[in-house]
Amino acid sequence: MLKYLWTVTQDLFVTVTLVTLMHALLERLYDKFGRRLHGIAIGASVIASAALAAVKGTTNKIVSSHWNHYIYAFTLAFILAFIILCLILGRREGARRGVGGTLLCLAGAGVSAAVIFYHLPGVMLYPFNFNTMGNGYLSSYYMVRLLGWLIALILLLAYSRLLYLCALHIRPVGVVSALLCAGTFIDAIYCFGRFFVPWVNRAKWLSWPVKYTKEAYGWIGDWMMFTANHAMLFIWAIVLLALAALAICFAQNTKVTEPWDNPAQRRKLRARNRHYRRMACAAVGALVVFAGFLTLVKGYDTRVIELSAPETYTVDEENIYVPLDAVNDFHLHRFEYRTENDVDVRWIVVRKPNSAAYGVGLDACDVCGNAGYYERNGQVVCRRCDVVMNINTIGFKGGCNPIPLSYEVGDGNLIFKLSDIVAGEREFK
């Protein structure tokens, strides 16, 4: 669940912010024409995103590896056209549209369609790629992840609505134009770095080497790597831009500036301003929540959990002996053996609750590999997918359970055949 709270926010926040401000600006500049044209672009790009997601979900082979390059190229072209036209025509609210206004609406619609088409298909595919440990779509594993995905989307839609209503009432419209030009310019800087990635990775038709080297690409490679390693910097820049828009909306509605004829009319204007301030505050609250997703939740979800140190045992030419007294406390115990191939094979032992039996398995599974398990509040948890194991099923195959490991009990020890331990080295290479 936590993973999809921050991944969906990280993937879509910039897109949602720019598309929302674009919709408000085009509506204010050219009323129904701007709103309808932009709405058609949004609808078409969502449908195209769903189609691309369906294609990617069935097979990756027929989806060109140059898609991202083309999308970034179109995005950059539309952003450049939009910024130029917006700086010229984006300061007069309700102006006569003409050819320039039509081109501005088309450029703005193109920007929104391009950013939606790039980011949305991947988010649409998330529910079809949830790791359910083989338990299917109706399992709690799936529903918890779906809940995180839905919460993030619902919050983004609510934030979009609030930002849109606030942007409609920021005075003058040139302020919204300036904010949106700044936002699209920030996105263009990021897109410019990402624009070269497909070329660097795959463009043999340009006679470039396939693999990236700094010597081969110079400043192109430097900027490409900067945008890859500092993607969050661009997201925070858009967060600050959205915060500025909301602060302007709040400040402009702290007192009544319009003329009024009677106290009742004044009270109505004050109530309207109070409504706008509340919307701005609610949108700021959404930004705070998103900031929490991208910092606290992401940090917690991606934290590196150190495995406990392996414990001692005795070994002879055929067997490994683990004293029962050392593993009878119902806690997780980890052991490790280095093979002749210098591979460290790990396995875990935990006594099952209300039982004399033990849950024993390699410290790896068929789903998550050799990430390992750790103990959290008396529970055994997979370090990679954060799934809590049913301790009573440890030792059985299936799902994210540890790969079963045979053992015997005798003379106060758990006895493991050395050959079984060595056979497990393929999981830890």
BATIMAR-505831 format. One record per residue (C-alpha): residue number from 0; x, y, z. Coordinates in Angstrom, 2 decimals, decimal comma. Example, Ala and Ser with C-alpha at 12.3 -4.5 7.8 and 13.67 -1.06 7.14 Angstrom:
# BATIMAR-505831
DRENRO;nr;px;py;pz
DRENRO;0;12,30;-4,50;7,80;
DRENRO;1;13,67;-1,06;7,14;
# end
This chain:
# BATIMAR-505831
DRENRO;nr;px;py;pz
DRENRO;0;0,00;0,00;0,00;
DRENRO;1;2,66;2,51;1,01;
DRENRO;2;4,58;1,97;-2,20;
DRENRO;3;1,68;3,08;-4,36;
DRENRO;4;0,89;6,13;-2,24;
DRENRO;5;4,22;7,67;-3,16;
DRENRO;6;4,83;6,13;-6,59;
DRENRO;7;1,49;7,31;-8,03;
DRENRO;8;2,03;10,75;-6,49;
DRENRO;9;5,57;10,92;-7,85;
DRENRO;10;4,46;9,82;-11,31;
DRENRO;11;1,45;12,11;-11,70;
DRENRO;12;1,87;15,21;-9,51;
DRENRO;13;3,62;17,34;-12,14;
DRENRO;14;1,19;16,21;-14,84;
DRENRO;15;-1,88;16,92;-12,70;
DRENRO;16;-0,61;20,36;-11,69;
DRENRO;17;0,30;21,49;-15,21;
DRENRO;18;-2,86;20,10;-16,83;
DRENRO;19;-5,06;21,71;-14,16;
DRENRO;20;-3,47;25,14;-14,52;
DRENRO;21;-3,65;24,79;-18,30;
DRENRO;22;-7,37;24,02;-18,18;
DRENRO;23;-8,05;27,04;-15,96;
DRENRO;24;-5,95;29,38;-18,11;
DRENRO;25;-7,47;28,38;-21,46;
DRENRO;26;-10,95;28,67;-20,00;
DRENRO;27;-10,24;32,16;-18,68;
DRENRO;28;-8,63;33,30;-21,93;
DRENRO;29;-11,10;31,87;-24,44;
DRENRO;30;-14,08;30,67;-22,42;
DRENRO;31;-15,94;27,67;-23,90;
DRENRO;32;-13,61;27,18;-26,84;
DRENRO;33;-10,53;26,87;-24,67;
DRENRO;34;-12,27;24,68;-22,12;
DRENRO;35;-13,79;22,34;-24,69;
DRENRO;36;-10,67;21,97;-26,81;
DRENRO;37;-8,56;21,25;-23,75;
DRENRO;38;-11,16;18,83;-22,42;
DRENRO;39;-11,14;16,95;-25,73;
DRENRO;40;-7,33;16,75;-25,57;
DRENRO;41;-7,49;15,36;-22,02;
DRENRO;42;-10,12;12,78;-22,95;
DRENRO;43;-8,27;11,69;-26,08;
DRENRO;44;-4,96;11,35;-24,23;
DRENRO;45;-6,59;9,31;-21,45;
DRENRO;46;-8,12;6,95;-24,03;
DRENRO;47;-4,79;6,70;-25,86;
DRENRO;48;-3,04;6,03;-22,53;
DRENRO;49;-5,47;3,22;-21,77;
DRENRO;50;-4,86;1,73;-25,21;
DRENRO;51;-1,09;1,92;-24,79;
DRENRO;52;-1,37;0,42;-21,31;
DRENRO;53;-3,39;-2,46;-22,75;
DRENRO;54;-0,74;-3,07;-25,40;
DRENRO;55;2,08;-2,92;-22,87;
DRENRO;56;0,15;-5,18;-20,53;
DRENRO;57;-0,19;-7,90;-23,15;
DRENRO;58;3,20;-7,69;-24,86;
DRENRO;59;6,14;-5,34;-24,85;
DRENRO;60;7,46;-6,53;-28,17;
DRENRO;61;5,19;-4,42;-30,37;
DRENRO;62;5,74;-1,22;-28,39;
DRENRO;63;8,66;0,67;-29,93;
DRENRO;64;11,53;1,46;-27,61;
DRENRO;65;11,58;4,95;-29,15;
DRENRO;66;8,12;5,89;-27,84;
DRENRO;67;9,57;7,93;-24,98;
DRENRO;68;11,86;9,78;-27,34;
DRENRO;69;8,99;10,75;-29,62;
DRENRO;70;6,76;11,81;-26,74;
DRENRO;71;9,47;14,00;-25,26;
DRENRO;72;10,10;15,53;-28,69;
DRENRO;73;6,42;16,40;-29,08;
DRENRO;74;6,26;17,69;-25,50;
DRENRO;75;9,24;19,99;-26,04;
DRENRO;76;7,79;21,32;-29,30;
DRENRO;77;4,38;22,01;-27,78;
DRENRO;78;5,92;23,62;-24,67;
DRENRO;79;8,07;25,92;-26,77;
DRENRO;80;5,08;26,97;-28,90;
DRENRO;81;2,89;27,42;-25,84;
DRENRO;82;5,40;29,58;-23,94;
DRENRO;83;5,96;31,87;-26,94;
DRENRO;84;2,24;32,29;-27,63;
DRENRO;85;1,35;32,59;-23,96;
DRENRO;86;3,87;35,39;-23,39;
DRENRO;87;2,28;37,27;-26,31;
DRENRO;88;-1,43;36,49;-25,82;
DRENRO;89;-1,81;35,16;-22,28;
DRENRO;90;-2,43;38,46;-20,47;
DRENRO;91;-5,90;39,44;-21,70;
DRENRO;92;-8,85;37,61;-20,20;
DRENRO;93;-11,80;37,11;-22,55;
DRENRO;94;-9,92;38,53;-25,54;
DRENRO;95;-10,96;37,89;-29,15;
DRENRO;96;-9,57;34,50;-30,07;
DRENRO;97;-8,41;34,86;-33,66;
DRENRO;98;-5,71;32,71;-35,23;
DRENRO;99;-3,23;33,38;-32,43;
DRENRO;100;-5,69;32,36;-29,74;
DRENRO;101;-6,56;29,18;-31,60;
DRENRO;102;-2,89;28,30;-31,92;
DRENRO;103;-2,37;29,01;-28,21;
DRENRO;104;-5,25;26,66;-27,31;
DRENRO;105;-3,88;23,98;-29,62;
DRENRO;106;-0,39;24,31;-28,14;
DRENRO;107;-1,74;24,14;-24,59;
DRENRO;108;-3,89;21,12;-25,45;
DRENRO;109;-0,83;19,49;-27,02;
DRENRO;110;1,25;20,04;-23,88;
DRENRO;111;-1,41;18,45;-21,67;
DRENRO;112;-2,02;15,53;-24,03;
DRENRO;113;1,71;14,79;-24,30;
DRENRO;114;2,42;14,79;-20,55;
DRENRO;115;-0,68;12,68;-19,85;
DRENRO;116;0,21;10,17;-22,56;
DRENRO;117;3,72;9,77;-21,20;
DRENRO;118;2,92;9,32;-17,50;
DRENRO;119;-0,57;7,80;-17,31;
DRENRO;120;-0,09;4,39;-19,03;
DRENRO;121;2,41;3,23;-16,42;
DRENRO;122;0,10;4,23;-13,58;
DRENRO;123;-2,81;2,45;-15,27;
DRENRO;124;-0,72;-0,74;-15,39;
DRENRO;125;0,08;-0,79;-11,67;
DRENRO;126;-3,06;-2,77;-10,63;
DRENRO;127;-2,18;-5,48;-13,14;
DRENRO;128;1,35;-5,83;-11,81;
DRENRO;129;0,74;-5,96;-8,07;
DRENRO;130;2,76;-8,64;-6,33;
DRENRO;131;0,03;-10,79;-4,75;
DRENRO;132;2,34;-13,68;-3,81;
DRENRO;133;0,30;-15,92;-6,11;
DRENRO;134;-2,94;-15,29;-4,20;
DRENRO;135;-4,87;-13,63;-7,03;
DRENRO;136;-6,95;-10,48;-7,43;
DRENRO;137;-9,36;-11,20;-4,57;
DRENRO;138;-6,67;-11,60;-1,93;
DRENRO;139;-5,89;-9,13;0,83;
DRENRO;140;-2,44;-8,69;-0,74;
DRENRO;141;-4,05;-7,27;-3,88;
DRENRO;142;-6,72;-5,21;-2,12;
DRENRO;143;-4,22;-3,45;0,15;
DRENRO;144;-2,10;-2,40;-2,81;
DRENRO;145;-5,16;-1,36;-4,79;
DRENRO;146;-6,28;0,76;-1,84;
DRENRO;147;-2,99;2,68;-1,83;
DRENRO;148;-3,24;3,20;-5,61;
DRENRO;149;-6,83;4,46;-5,33;
DRENRO;150;-6,13;6,77;-2,38;
DRENRO;151;-3,32;8,48;-4,28;
DRENRO;152;-5,48;8,92;-7,39;
DRENRO;153;-8,46;10,25;-5,42;
DRENRO;154;-6,28;12,75;-3,56;
DRENRO;155;-4,71;13,92;-6,82;
DRENRO;156;-8,16;14,42;-8,38;
DRENRO;157;-9,37;16,35;-5,32;
DRENRO;158;-6,24;18,51;-5,38;
DRENRO;159;-6,75;19,13;-9,10;
DRENRO;160;-10,30;20,36;-8,51;
DRENRO;161;-9,24;22,71;-5,71;
DRENRO;162;-6,29;24,09;-7,68;
DRENRO;163;-8,53;24,61;-10,71;
DRENRO;164;-11,11;26,62;-8,74;
DRENRO;165;-8,39;28,71;-7,16;
DRENRO;166;-6,70;29,38;-10,51;
DRENRO;167;-10,01;30,60;-11,95;
DRENRO;168;-10,06;33,40;-9,39;
DRENRO;169;-6,44;34,57;-9,36;
DRENRO;170;-6,30;38,15;-10,64;
DRENRO;171;-5,16;39,13;-13,23;
DRENRO;172;-5,05;36,20;-15,64;
DRENRO;173;-1,46;37,15;-16,50;
DRENRO;174;-0,41;35,79;-13,10;
DRENRO;175;-1,75;32,35;-14,01;
DRENRO;176;-0,05;32,63;-17,42;
DRENRO;177;3,28;33,45;-15,78;
DRENRO;178;2,98;30,57;-13,31;
DRENRO;179;2,07;28,12;-16,06;
DRENRO;180;4,89;29,32;-18,33;
DRENRO;181;7,30;28,78;-15,43;
DRENRO;182;5,89;25,31;-14,78;
DRENRO;183;6,06;24,21;-18,40;
DRENRO;184;9,58;25,61;-18,67;
DRENRO;185;10,63;23,53;-15,64;
DRENRO;186;9,10;20,46;-17,26;
DRENRO;187;10,84;21,29;-20,55;
DRENRO;188;14,21;21,33;-18,78;
DRENRO;189;13,51;17,86;-17,41;
DRENRO;190;12,16;16,60;-20,76;
DRENRO;191;15,26;17,88;-22,52;
DRENRO;192;17,46;15,62;-20,41;
DRENRO;193;15,13;12,62;-20,83;
DRENRO;194;14,86;13,29;-24,57;
DRENRO;195;18,31;11,79;-25,21;
DRENRO;196;17,89;8,58;-23,21;
DRENRO;197;16,42;6,40;-26,00;
DRENRO;198;19,14;7,63;-28,35;
DRENRO;199;21,91;6,83;-25,91;
DRENRO;200;20,47;3,41;-25,13;
DRENRO;201;19,12;2,19;-28,44;
DRENRO;202;19,78;4,50;-31,40;
DRENRO;203;22,05;2,42;-33,58;
DRENRO;204;20,53;4,16;-36,58;
DRENRO;205;22,46;7,28;-35,49;
DRENRO;206;25,74;5,31;-35,48;
DRENRO;207;26,12;6,07;-31,75;
DRENRO;208;27,49;3,47;-29,37;
DRENRO;209;24,77;1,52;-27,59;
DRENRO;210;26,05;1,98;-24,05;
DRENRO;211;26,46;5,31;-22,29;
DRENRO;212;29,95;6,71;-21,77;
DRENRO;213;30,71;10,20;-20,60;
DRENRO;214;33,41;10,62;-23,23;
DRENRO;215;31,01;9,79;-26,05;
DRENRO;216;28,22;12,17;-25,07;
DRENRO;217;29,81;15,03;-23,13;
DRENRO;218;27,30;17,59;-21,84;
DRENRO;219;24,39;15,57;-23,25;
DRENRO;220;25,32;12,66;-21,05;
DRENRO;221;25,92;14,94;-18,06;
DRENRO;222;22,50;16,54;-18,38;
DRENRO;223;20,82;13,20;-19,03;
DRENRO;224;22,32;11,78;-15,85;
DRENRO;225;21,46;14,92;-13,87;
DRENRO;226;17,78;14,69;-14,78;
DRENRO;227;17,77;10,98;-13,97;
DRENRO;228;19,40;11,44;-10,57;
DRENRO;229;17,55;14,63;-9,58;
DRENRO;230;14,00;13,96;-10,80;
DRENRO;231;12,63;14,90;-7,38;
DRENRO;232;14,20;18,36;-7,72;
DRENRO;233;11,84;19,11;-10,61;
DRENRO;234;8,85;17,78;-8,70;
DRENRO;235;9,63;20,02;-5,71;
DRENRO;236;9,94;22,98;-8,07;
DRENRO;237;6,38;22,34;-9,29;
DRENRO;238;5,22;21,93;-5,67;
DRENRO;239;6,59;25,40;-4,91;
DRENRO;240;4,92;26,79;-8,01;
DRENRO;241;1,54;25,33;-6,99;
DRENRO;242;2,06;26,66;-3,47;
DRENRO;243;2,72;30,13;-4,91;
DRENRO;244;-0,52;30,00;-6,89;
DRENRO;245;-2,51;29,01;-3,82;
DRENRO;246;-0,82;31,68;-1,68;
DRENRO;247;-1,73;34,33;-4,26;
DRENRO;248;-5,34;33,14;-4,28;
DRENRO;249;-5,47;33,27;-0,49;
DRENRO;250;-3,89;36,73;-0,29;
DRENRO;251;-6,22;38,18;-2,93;
DRENRO;252;-9,25;37,07;-0,96;
DRENRO;253;-8,35;38,31;2,50;
DRENRO;254;-10,53;41,42;2,12;
DRENRO;255;-13,28;42,76;-0,10;
DRENRO;256;-11,92;44,96;-2,88;
DRENRO;257;-15,04;45,15;-5,08;
DRENRO;258;-17,55;48,00;-4,61;
DRENRO;259;-20,70;47,11;-2,67;
DRENRO;260;-24,01;48,88;-2,33;
DRENRO;261;-25,31;47,59;0,99;
DRENRO;262;-24,18;45,52;4,01;
DRENRO;263;-25,88;42,39;2,68;
DRENRO;264;-23,89;42,57;-0,53;
DRENRO;265;-20,71;43,10;1,46;
DRENRO;266;-21,44;40,03;3,59;
DRENRO;267;-21,96;38,02;0,40;
DRENRO;268;-18,60;39,15;-0,95;
DRENRO;269;-16,90;38,35;2,35;
DRENRO;270;-18,47;34,87;2,35;
DRENRO;271;-17,23;34,35;-1,20;
DRENRO;272;-13,69;35,36;-0,21;
DRENRO;273;-13,84;33,07;2,81;
DRENRO;274;-14,86;30,22;0,49;
DRENRO;275;-11,87;30,85;-1,78;
DRENRO;276;-9,51;31,01;1,18;
DRENRO;277;-10,80;27,68;2,43;
DRENRO;278;-10,28;26,11;-0,99;
DRENRO;279;-6,73;27,44;-1,06;
DRENRO;280;-6,08;26,07;2,43;
DRENRO;281;-7,53;22,69;1,47;
DRENRO;282;-5,29;22,56;-1,61;
DRENRO;283;-2,28;23,48;0,54;
DRENRO;284;-3,29;20,65;2,86;
DRENRO;285;-3,23;18,28;-0,11;
DRENRO;286;0,26;19,54;-0,98;
DRENRO;287;1,36;18,81;2,58;
DRENRO;288;-0,04;15,27;2,28;
DRENRO;289;1,77;14,76;-1,03;
DRENRO;290;4,98;16,08;0,51;
DRENRO;291;4,51;13,52;3,28;
DRENRO;292;4,06;10,76;0,70;
DRENRO;293;7,22;11,79;-1,14;
DRENRO;294;9,37;12,11;1,99;
DRENRO;295;8,18;10,22;5,05;
DRENRO;296;6,21;7,46;3,34;
DRENRO;297;8,77;6,99;0,57;
DRENRO;298;11,64;7,03;3,05;
DRENRO;299;9,94;4,44;5,25;
DRENRO;300;8,91;2,24;2,32;
DRENRO;301;12,35;2,27;0,69;
DRENRO;302;14,38;2,01;3,87;
DRENRO;303;17,13;-0,59;3,92;
DRENRO;304;16,51;-3,08;6,72;
DRENRO;305;19,64;-4,77;7,98;
DRENRO;306;19,41;-8,49;8,49;
DRENRO;307;20,27;-9,80;11,91;
DRENRO;308;23,70;-11,34;12,35;
DRENRO;309;23,94;-15,11;11,71;
DRENRO;310;24,07;-17,26;14,83;
DRENRO;311;26,48;-20,03;15,76;
DRENRO;312;26,15;-23,77;15,20;
DRENRO;313;28,32;-26,83;15,00;
DRENRO;314;29,19;-28,72;11,85;
DRENRO;315;30,83;-31,99;10,90;
DRENRO;316;31,52;-33,62;7,55;
DRENRO;317;27,85;-34,42;6,87;
DRENRO;318;25,59;-32,34;9,09;
DRENRO;319;25,00;-28,97;10,74;
DRENRO;320;23,67;-28,97;14,30;
DRENRO;321;21,61;-26,13;15,80;
DRENRO;322;20,77;-26,54;19,52;
DRENRO;323;17,03;-26,53;20,18;
DRENRO;324;17,55;-24,36;23,27;
DRENRO;325;18,88;-21,60;21,00;
DRENRO;326;15,71;-21,45;18,87;
DRENRO;327;12,90;-22,19;21,34;
DRENRO;328;12,09;-18,55;22,15;
DRENRO;329;9,59;-18,12;19,25;
DRENRO;330;11,84;-15,46;17,65;
DRENRO;331;13,46;-15,52;14,22;
DRENRO;332;16,96;-16,99;14,06;
DRENRO;333;19,28;-16,75;11,08;
DRENRO;334;22,19;-19,01;10,18;
DRENRO;335;24,78;-18,87;7,43;
DRENRO;336;27,20;-21,32;5,84;
DRENRO;337;29,93;-20,47;3,32;
DRENRO;338;30,30;-23,12;0,63;
DRENRO;339;33,46;-24,13;-1,20;
DRENRO;340;32,38;-21,75;-4,00;
DRENRO;341;32,48;-18,82;-1,53;
DRENRO;342;28,68;-18,51;-1,56;
DRENRO;343;27,04;-17,59;1,76;
DRENRO;344;23,90;-19,73;2,11;
DRENRO;345;21,45;-18,37;4,70;
DRENRO;346;18,53;-20,12;6,36;
DRENRO;347;16,07;-19,22;9,08;
DRENRO;348;14,47;-21,04;11,97;
DRENRO;349;11,48;-19,95;14,07;
DRENRO;350;9,49;-22,02;16,51;
DRENRO;351;5,82;-22,01;15,55;
DRENRO;352;3,39;-20,54;18,11;
DRENRO;353;1,52;-22,99;20,35;
DRENRO;354;3,45;-25,85;18,80;
DRENRO;355;6,56;-27,94;19,18;
DRENRO;356;7,20;-27,67;15,44;
DRENRO;357;9,62;-25,30;13,73;
DRENRO;358;9,35;-23,14;10,65;
DRENRO;359;12,51;-23,75;8,69;
DRENRO;360;13,53;-22,54;5,26;
DRENRO;361;16,21;-20,84;3,22;
DRENRO;362;16,43;-17,08;3,75;
DRENRO;363;15,03;-16,63;0,23;
DRENRO;364;11,86;-17,28;-1,74;
DRENRO;365;10,83;-17,94;-5,34;
DRENRO;366;9,09;-14,53;-5,60;
DRENRO;367;11,52;-12,06;-4,03;
DRENRO;368;14,79;-13,92;-4,37;
DRENRO;369;17,37;-13,76;-1,60;
DRENRO;370;16,22;-10,45;-0,07;
DRENRO;371;15,73;-12,27;3,21;
DRENRO;372;13,33;-12,04;6,15;
DRENRO;373;13,37;-10,10;9,37;
DRENRO;374;11,36;-10,01;12,58;
DRENRO;375;9,01;-7,09;13,28;
DRENRO;376;6,82;-7,07;16,38;
DRENRO;377;6,96;-10,85;16,62;
DRENRO;378;6,13;-11,30;12,92;
DRENRO;379;8,31;-12,64;10,13;
DRENRO;380;8,37;-10,13;7,25;
DRENRO;381;9,85;-10,30;3,76;
DRENRO;382;12,46;-7,57;3,43;
DRENRO;383;11,68;-6,86;-0,24;
DRENRO;384;7,88;-6,85;-0,49;
DRENRO;385;7,03;-6,20;3,20;
DRENRO;386;4,58;-9,10;3,27;
DRENRO;387;4,00;-10,65;6,70;
DRENRO;388;4,49;-14,41;6,69;
DRENRO;389;2,12;-16,80;8,39;
DRENRO;390;4,63;-18,47;10,69;
DRENRO;391;2,60;-21,68;10,66;
DRENRO;392;3,13;-21,99;6,88;
DRENRO;393;6,89;-21,46;6,96;
DRENRO;394;8,38;-24,71;5,72;
DRENRO;395;5,72;-25,13;3,03;
DRENRO;396;6,05;-24,08;-0,60;
DRENRO;397;4,07;-21,25;-2,13;
DRENRO;398;3,78;-17,47;-2,27;
DRENRO;399;6,46;-15,53;-0,47;
DRENRO;400;7,17;-18,34;1,96;
DRENRO;401;10,85;-19,23;2,48;
DRENRO;402;12,06;-22,03;0,24;
DRENRO;403;11,59;-25,18;2,36;
DRENRO;404;14,68;-26,77;3,87;
DRENRO;405;14,68;-30,32;5,21;
DRENRO;406;15,75;-30,99;8,79;
DRENRO;407;15,54;-33,60;11,53;
DRENRO;408;15,33;-33,35;15,31;
DRENRO;409;17,65;-35,44;17,45;
DRENRO;410;19,78;-35,29;20,57;
DRENRO;411;18,49;-31,81;21,40;
DRENRO;412;19,43;-30,39;18,00;
DRENRO;413;17,94;-29,40;14,69;
DRENRO;414;20,00;-31,41;12,22;
DRENRO;415;20,54;-30,17;8,65;
DRENRO;416;22,28;-32,22;5,99;
DRENRO;417;25,25;-30,31;4,67;
DRENRO;418;24,34;-31,42;1,14;
DRENRO;419;20,92;-29,70;1,44;
DRENRO;420;22,58;-26,48;2,58;
DRENRO;421;25,09;-26,56;-0,26;
DRENRO;422;22,29;-27,25;-2,76;
DRENRO;423;20,75;-23,94;-1,72;
DRENRO;424;23,71;-21,91;-2,94;
DRENRO;425;22,01;-21,36;-6,30;
DRENRO;426;19,58;-19,03;-4,51;
DRENRO;427;22,39;-16,84;-3,16;
DRENRO;428;24,80;-16,56;-6,08;
# end
